[in-house]
Amino acid sequence: MDDDIVANNFAIHFQNASSSSNFTQTNLNNRANTISSFIRDNLTNSTLNDYLIEDGKLINQPFNISEFNEVLKKANLNSAPGSDDITYSFIKHAPYHTTRFILDLINKSWDS
């Protein structure tokens, strides 16, 4: 299967799994309140624009292998696999080239 097709399928699955339609209205309101509260409490008007510009640059950067490994360290290895049947335990114990492939696939899905 073509890498672009795999990446697009992953992106579609990720989009569906993280869609706001999967959350209650209370959760969505709490998310907005948390963000507003953080901005109000931690940023002055003079730094807000600079902060948002820098944050926008960072959020669009590809994930790197150390970030990926950090997520794996914190993952619950006893959690059930997703619809792809891949467990965190498999990814955590996979050889480097496998985890690198998965990371590249994730980054490709964000690029597509």
Secondary structure, DSSP 4 states (H G I P E B T S, - for coil): --HHHHHHHHHHHHHHHT-GGGS-HHHHHHHHHHHHHHHHHH--HHHHHHHHHHHHHHHTSPP-HHHHHHHHHHS-TTSPP-TT---HHHHHHS-HHHHHHHHHHHHHHHH-
